[in-house]
Amino acid sequence: MTDDLDPDSDPDKLKGPGGMTLRQIHEQVQKSVERDRQAQAAHNPAAPPQRRWQRWVRYVWGRSGRR
């Protein structure tokens, strides 16, 4: 199945912006996404999940005009 691919579409041979291969760009993006997820997790510590009634109370309270 990989024999049907165009040899020009090989990610190790195609160059993107900055002279990096598409595979290198993909790896850098994956690393960046992982760093962003870790930073987000560190910035927002895991709060205990709200119960259904707590979400409902916040929904109703928020619609009462006290914003």
N, C-alpha and C positions, 0 to 999 in steps of 0.2 A: 504494500500500500504506500510506503514511503518512496518507492521507486517512481510513482506517478507524479511526485512533486517536481516543480521546476527547480533546476539546480541553482538558479539565481535567488530563490527564496530561502536559502539556508540561513538560519539566524546567526550562525557563526561567521558567515562571509559578508552579510549585508552590514553596511555601516550606517549608523544614524548620526544625529547631530553630535558634534564634539569628537567624531571619529571612533566612537565606541560601537561595538557590534550590538546587534539587537539582543543577543543573549545577555551581554553585560548590562545593557540598559534594564532588561527585565530583572536581573538579579539586584541591581541597585534600587529599583522600585520596590521589590519585595522587602529589602532591608529597611527602606524608608517607612513602609507601611507597618512593619513590626515595631520600629522605634516609636512611631506615632501611637500605636496601640498601647505600648508600655508607658509612654508619657501620659496618655489619657487615663490609664488605670492608676498611675501614681498620683495624678492630679485629683481624681475623683475616687476617694476611698470607697470601697464597697459598702454601701449602706444596706441595712437589713431590708429585705423586700417588703413593700407595703402590702398589707392585707386588703382584700377587696373592699371592706367597709371603710377603710382609711382613704382609699382612692375615691370612693363615692362621697364621703364627707368633704374632702377637698374640692371635688367637682361641684357639689351643691353650695358649699361655702363661697367658692370663687364666683359663682353666678349670682350671689345675693347682693351685689353692688358694692361690696367692700373690697375694692381693688387698689 
